[in-house]
Amino acid sequence: MASNVIQKSADQRALRTFALWMGWAISALTVFAMMSRKANVIEFVENDQTHVTWMIIGMFALGVSISFVQAMKLTAEWFRAYRIESLMVNRGIAGAVKSGSNHLVDRFIDAVHIITERNGRVDVDALIDVEFSSQHRLSQFVGLLGNLMITLGLIGTVLGMTITMNGLSGALGSLGVDQHLLVEGLRSAMNGMGVAFYTTLIGSVLGGILLRVFSWITDASVNGLQDLMLRSCIVHASSDLEPSDDRNIRALDASVQQLQGRVELLNLALKASREEMGYLREEAAKMHQELGALADDDPIRKMAGGHARYALSIRPGLLTRMFNRRKD
């Protein structure tokens, strides 16, 4: 009962990464909705002829998608990590047997098993850094997308100011000469100011705030996984990390126990197979009896038997006539 309670609490803790990510995603949607309602962001994006805001929003969608997939994978890693910790409590590293799965924590445990089987010294810190480095790089890539979005916002600001200056220059040149060109120049200048302000706003909010927090959530989750596996190894498997005769004996005992378990499973499988074969023989005997009974009552079989007996009765005379004909 106590182990079930511990496992349920571990499962709840494993959901923290996903819950935190979803909470921040809801906040991001709220911020984007407020920007759309009060600042007419969607209308400006649809009419943006520079397409800078399109690139910013595209990078934001890519970063959020990558971060979501990573958060789901890290949640599965947390479930597996807490399971491995519970297995290591009583039997150390031998309790967490090799699985060969693609989970990062399983790959870490498999690597520890390989080192201990070869009677080597396990450098837990270095091994954890190597195994979890891919997730750190993925989080850093999401953060890099946020930085690029800020840079695109600044580029849009410079581009918008350039459009503004060109529009003002055209408007001043048309002052008192052509009213239509003056209005067009002022309209171009206002569009340039809109590009400058909107690209800065979208790039800084989506990239500088929202996407960076997504990157921090996943990166912090990876650090937490590393700390959990490091603590599990130090607390529950410290005697298995250094080469010694006792470690070899414990590893041998664990292998013997695993072999005994497999032998028991094989015996159960053989017993079940024997029972199934006996049941199959009984069914085959019943089927044979039923087919024999059906054959005895079959009129076609009776007719065929009569024809066979008739053929046997006339065969000697037929052979004699054929012999006499050849002789003649």
N, C-alpha and C positions, 0 to 999 in steps of 0.2 A: 504493500500500500504506500509506504514511504517513497519507494523508488518511482512509483507512478506519479506521485505529487511532485517529486524533483524533476522528472522528465517533462511534466506539463509546464512547470515554471520555466524550464530551459527553453521549451518551445515558444513561450510567450516572449522571452528575452530575444529569441532569434528573430522575431518580427520587428524589432526596433528599427532596423535600417529601412525596411519597406515602409513602416508607418511614418518615419521621419521624412522619407522621400515624398510620400503621398501628401503629407501635410504641407511641405514646401511647394509641391506642384499645385495644390489648391490655392496657396497664397500667390503663386505666379499667375494663375488664371485670373484671380481677383484683380491683381495689379494690371494685367493686360486689359481686362474688361473696363477698369476705371480709365485707363489711358485711351481706350477706344471711345468711351462715352464723352469724356471731358475734353480730350485733345484731338478728337477726330483722326486718330492714327490710321485706321483702316482706310478711310477716304483718301488720306494723303498717300498711303502706300499704293493704292490703286492708280493714282494719278502721277506717281513719281516717275518722271522721264529719265532720271539718272540711274534708276534701278539699284541704288546703293542700299536702300531700306529692304529691297527684296533679298539681296545677298545677306544682310544682317539677320533677317527673319529665317532664311534658309539655314544659316549656320546655327541659329538657336534651335530650330527643329531637329537638326542633326545631332547637336549636343544633348538635347533632352532625350532623344531616342536611345543614344548610346548609354546615357546615364541610367535610363530606366532598365534596359537589359542588364546592365552591370549590377544595379540594385537587386534585381530578381535573382541573379546568380549569387550574389553575396548573401542574400537571405537563405538560399539553399545551403551555402557553405556554413552559415551559422548553425543551422539545424544539425548538419553533420558534425560540426566541431563540438557541440554540446553532447552529442551522442558518443563521440570518441572520448571526451573527458569522463563521462560516466563509466565507460568501459575500462579506462585506465586507473580508476580509483582503487580497485582491489588487486589488480594483477600487473600494473605498470604498463610498459610498452607491449608486453605479450598479450594483454587484454584487447588491444586494438589490432586485430589481425589484418593482414594484407587484403585489400579489396580489388585493386587494379582499376578503380573507377577514375573518372576525369575530374573529380573534386580536388581542389587545391589542398585541402587538409588531408585527404586520402593520399595524394601524391607525397605530401610531407611525411606522413606516417610510413608509407612504403619505403621512402628513402632512408628513414631511420632504421627500419627493419633490415634493409640491405647492408647498412653500415655495421649494425650490431652482429648480423650473421657472419660478417667477415672480421669480427672482433676489432673493429676500428673505433676511434674516438669520435663522438658525435658533436660537431660544432653547431649547436642549435641556432644561435643567432645568425650565423652565415647562411645556414640552410633555409631558415625562415625567410630571410631577405631574398634569396634566390627564387624560392617557390612562389612568393607573393609579389614579385617585382612586376609581373605582367599587369596585375590589377592596378598597381600604383601608376604605371605608365598610361593605362587607359584613363584613369582619373585626371592625370596631368594633361592628357590630350583634350579632355573636356574643358579644363581650365584654360588651355591654349586657345580653344575656340572662343572662349569669353574674351580673352585679350585681343584676338583678331577682330571681334565684333566692336570693341572699343576703338581699335585703330580704324576700322571702316567708318565708325561714327565721326572720328576726327577728319578723315579724308572727305566725308560728306560735308562736314562743316567748311573745310577749305574750298570745296567745290561750290557749295552754296554761296559763300562769300564772293567767290569769283563771278558767279552768275549775277549776284547782286550788283557788284561793281560795274559789270558790263551793262546791265540794265540801266543803272543810274547814269552811266556815261552816255548811253543812247538817248535817255530822256533829257539830259542837259543839252545835248547837241540839237535836239528837236524843239527846245523851248522857244516859243514865239515863231516857229517856222511851220511845223506840222503837228496839229493837235493829236492826230491818230498815232503818229510815231511816239509822241510823248506818253500817251496812255499805255502803249505797248511796252515802252521802256520801263515805266513804273510797275506794270504787271510782271514783267520779267524780273525786276528787282525784288518784288514781294515773293515771287516763287523761289528765288534764290535764298531769301531769308528763311522761307519755310524749309527748304532742303537743309540749310545749315542747322536750324534748331531741331527739326524732327530727327535727323540722322544722329545728332548728338544725344538726344533724349532716348531714342530706341536702343542705340548701341550701349549707352551707359547703364540703362535699366536692365535690358535683357542679358547683355554680356557681362557688365561689371558687377551686377548684383545677383540676378537670378541664376545664371549659369555657373557662376563661381560658387554659389552655395551648393548647387547640385554636385559640383566637383568635390567640394569639401565633405559632403555627406558620405559619398562613396569612399573617399580617401580615408576618412576617419573610421569607416567600417572595416576597411582593410587593416588599418593599424590595430583596431580592437581584436580582429581575428588573430593577428600575429601575437598580441599580448596573451590571448586566451591559450593558444597552442604552446607558447613559451612557458606560461605558468603551469599548464598541465604536465609538460615534460619535466620541469624543475621540481614540482611538488610530488607528482605521482610516479615519475620514472627516472629520478635522479640516479639511482643505482644502475640503470641500464645504459647510461650515457658514456660511461668509462669502460674500457676493456678490462675484463677480469674473468677468473675461472667461475666465480659465482654467477656471473651473467650468462656464461655459456651453459652452466647447469640449468639455470632458469629457462633459458631458450630451449634446451633439450626437453625439459619437462613440459613446456608449453607445446612443443611439437608432438610429443607422445600423447598428450591429452587431445590435441587436434586429430591425431591419427586414430585414437580410440573412438572419438566421436564419429569420424568417418566410417570406421568399421561397424559401429552400431547402426548407422544409417544404412550401410550396405546390407547388414543382416535383416533389417526391417524391410528393405526393398526385396531381398530374396524371399523372405517369408510371404510378403504380399504377392510376389510372382508365383510362388507355389500354390497359394490359395486361388489365384486367378486361373492357373493351369488346371487345377482340379475342377474348378467350376466349368472351364471350357470343355474338359473331357466329359463331364456329366451332360452338358448341353449337346455335345456331339453324339453321345450315345442315345439321348432322347430323340435327336433329329434322325438318327439312323433307324430307330424303331418306328418312328412316324412315317418315314419314307418307305420302309418295308411294308407297313400296313396299307399305305396308299397304293403301292405297287400290286399287292395281292388283289385289291378290289378294282384294279384298272381294267376295263374291258379291252382296250387296245392291246395291252400286254397279253391277255388271254388269247386274243385272236392271233397275235404274232406267235405265241407258243403253239397253237394249233397248226399254223402254216409250217412252222419248223418241224413238227412231228410228221406232218404229211410229206414234207420234202425228204426226210430221212427214210420214210417207209418206201418211197418210190425210187430212191437213188440206186439200190442194187439192180433192179430191172432195167433202169435207164443205162447204167454202165454196161450191162450185158448186151443190149441191143446195139450200143455204139461200137462194142468190140466185134460183134458179128458183121457189122457193116464194113468195118475196115478189113476184116478178114476176107470178105467177098470181093 
